[in-house]
Amino acid sequence: MYGRTLGVLGLGKLGTKMVHLGRAFGMNVIAWSQNLTPDHAASAGARAVTKEELFEQPDVLSIHLILSDRTRGLVGKAEIGRMKQGAILINTSRGPIVDEEALVDALNRRSIAAGLNVFDQEPLPADHPLRKAPNTVLTPHLGYVTENAYREYYEDVIDDILAWRAGNPVRVLKA
């Protein structure tokens, strides 16, 4: 990956971690999101680019956005069409951010490759076209299932129960 370009779509907590991974492999890292400033990108170790440049330049494009009205379908036919021949699209964020029909078309034409663990419909139906698409790696959306994540989760649950029993609840949501 040394010398290649990593594009990061969404430079929040997870996107910033992706920048560090790319730089550890000697990649040039570029980023774009709707509210990204050049200063924030630079502080994360990336270079801010336009949306068009984000799809045209990277060898690997990794998506790190929340799903909202602004991001649903953000990666559509036009954006996928701008990607380099052989570029890799990684989506571990939310399926509906990427137009699945446009993605399947690009994969079947072998213009790009993809690594996905999120889909419009989960679990992915057995007859879904993504299951037969070339240049594709599909995994379940289980990235959070790690020993450390569960250890932290269960410790928090114990703390919640003990605090509630003591009459001093913590992490209380207020309406």
MARTINU-100976 format. One line per 4 residues: their letters; for each residue x, y, z of C-alpha. Coordinates in Angstrom, 3 decimals, always signed. Layout:
A	X:Y:Z  ...
***
This chain:
MYGR	+0.000:+0.000:+0.000  +3.074:+2.224:+0.322  +2.768:+5.288:-1.892  -0.865:+4.593:-2.771
TLGV	-3.692:+6.948:-1.874  -6.327:+6.302:+0.767  -9.514:+8.335:+0.586  -11.524:+8.718:+3.770
LGLG	-15.178:+9.723:+3.476  -16.063:+11.077:+6.906  -13.337:+12.201:+9.272  -14.887:+11.608:+12.678
KLGT	-13.628:+9.227:+15.347  -13.412:+6.122:+13.141  -12.358:+7.980:+10.004  -9.475:+9.544:+11.926
KMVH	-8.365:+6.092:+13.097  -8.388:+5.013:+9.453  -6.096:+7.941:+8.588  -3.560:+6.661:+11.129
LGRA	-3.749:+3.140:+9.684  -3.223:+4.399:+6.151  -0.266:+6.554:+7.172  +1.264:+3.598:+9.050
FGMN	+1.356:+1.786:+5.694  +2.961:+4.802:+3.994  -0.194:+5.865:+2.186  -1.078:+9.386:+1.130
VIAW	-4.370:+10.167:+2.850  -7.077:+12.478:+1.545  -10.472:+13.162:+3.079  -13.809:+14.790:+2.396
SQNL	-17.087:+15.219:+4.188  -19.752:+17.852:+3.987  -18.424:+19.927:+6.901  -14.718:+19.060:+6.805
TPDH	-12.300:+21.965:+7.049  -8.706:+21.867:+5.812  -7.486:+22.528:+9.369  -9.414:+19.579:+10.812
AASA	-8.190:+17.283:+8.041  -4.587:+18.386:+8.609  -4.882:+17.861:+12.369  -5.995:+14.284:+11.677
GARA	-3.089:+13.719:+9.265  -5.055:+13.969:+6.019  -5.427:+16.494:+3.224  -8.888:+17.903:+2.576
VTKE	-10.068:+17.563:-1.028  -13.252:+18.195:-2.958  -15.884:+15.491:-3.185  -14.946:+14.900:-6.824
ELFE	-11.263:+14.510:-5.960  -12.127:+12.075:-3.172  -13.633:+9.694:-5.709  -11.099:+10.294:-8.503
QPDV	-7.779:+10.013:-6.668  -7.744:+7.145:-4.152  -6.682:+3.585:-4.703  -8.755:+2.695:-1.634
LSIH	-11.836:+4.618:-0.491  -13.088:+3.938:+3.036  -16.488:+5.188:+4.219  -16.977:+6.415:+7.796
LILS	-20.278:+8.322:+8.019  -23.451:+8.015:+10.009  -26.622:+7.286:+8.063  -28.832:+10.349:+7.751
DRTR	-30.941:+12.088:+5.140  -27.742:+13.867:+3.989  -25.712:+10.677:+3.602  -28.279:+8.199:+2.261
GLVG	-27.250:+7.479:-1.340  -24.297:+9.871:-1.080  -22.142:+7.377:-2.980  -24.125:+6.907:-6.156
KAEI	-23.561:+6.044:-9.786  -21.750:+9.319:-10.548  -19.367:+8.975:-7.587  -18.630:+5.297:-8.267
GRMK	-18.116:+6.178:-11.929  -15.370:+8.648:-10.966  -13.339:+5.962:-9.178  -10.085:+4.709:-10.698
QGAI	-10.111:+1.419:-12.559  -9.342:-1.230:-9.932  -9.893:+1.039:-6.917  -11.265:-0.597:-3.786
LINT	-14.376:+0.727:-2.036  -14.640:-0.220:+1.651  -17.943:+0.293:+3.453  -18.071:-0.682:+7.111
SRGP	-20.328:+2.232:+7.985  -23.943:+1.865:+6.823  -25.209:+0.113:+3.694  -27.617:+2.759:+2.372
IVDE	-24.832:+5.342:+2.097  -23.838:+3.510:-1.096  -26.302:+2.975:-3.943  -26.232:-0.833:-4.086
EALV	-27.508:-1.025:-7.663  -24.724:+1.274:-8.904  -22.173:-0.658:-6.849  -23.288:-4.045:-8.191
DALN	-23.120:-2.673:-11.734  -19.537:-1.402:-11.243  -18.480:-4.683:-9.636  -19.983:-6.740:-12.442
RRSI	-18.147:-4.572:-14.984  -15.003:-5.197:-12.901  -14.226:-1.488:-12.803  -13.744:-1.477:-9.017
AAGL	-13.505:-3.925:-6.123  -15.335:-3.754:-2.793  -15.088:-4.883:+0.790  -18.410:-4.658:+2.603
NVFD	-19.807:-5.610:+5.964  -22.946:-3.474:+5.768  -25.841:-3.758:+3.362  -29.194:-2.134:+2.632
QEPL	-30.828:-5.264:+4.011  -29.186:-7.243:+6.811  -28.691:-10.086:+6.845  -27.998:-10.054:+3.126
PADH	-30.528:-12.306:+1.351  -29.122:-15.525:-0.130  -30.102:-14.476:-3.662  -28.770:-10.898:-3.441
PLRK	-26.659:-9.856:-6.493  -23.769:-8.748:-4.253  -23.229:-12.396:-3.299  -22.304:-13.209:-6.920
APNT	-20.469:-9.995:-7.777  -16.799:-10.386:-8.730  -14.005:-8.568:-6.899  -16.048:-8.476:-3.712
VLTP	-15.389:-9.488:-0.118  -18.490:-9.669:+2.077  -18.489:-10.200:+5.824  -21.137:-9.812:+8.524
HLGY	-21.329:-6.507:+10.387  -19.444:-7.759:+13.444  -16.469:-5.422:+13.722  -17.446:-4.377:+17.228
VTEN	-17.403:-7.971:+18.519  -14.061:-8.056:+20.263  -12.995:-9.204:+23.704  -12.145:-5.636:+24.726
AYRE	-15.469:-4.242:+23.522  -17.426:-6.861:+25.444  -15.277:-6.424:+28.541  -15.976:-2.672:+28.528
YYED	-19.670:-3.205:+27.795  -20.175:-5.726:+30.608  -18.205:-3.648:+33.113  -20.468:-0.679:+32.308
VIDD	-23.555:-2.855:+32.763  -22.352:-3.977:+36.200  -21.640:-0.363:+37.164  -25.132:+0.624:+35.971
ILAW	-26.822:-2.077:+38.035  -24.820:-1.376:+41.201  -25.440:+2.367:+40.921  -29.172:+1.839:+40.355
RAGN	-29.403:-0.521:+43.349  -27.607:+2.092:+45.475  -30.179:+4.700:+44.407  -27.709:+6.702:+42.308
PVRV	-28.303:+5.687:+38.689  -25.658:+6.619:+36.119  -25.880:+7.135:+32.342  -29.529:+8.167:+32.650
LKA	-31.253:+9.422:+29.526  -33.400:+12.485:+30.079  -36.423:+13.204:+27.954
***
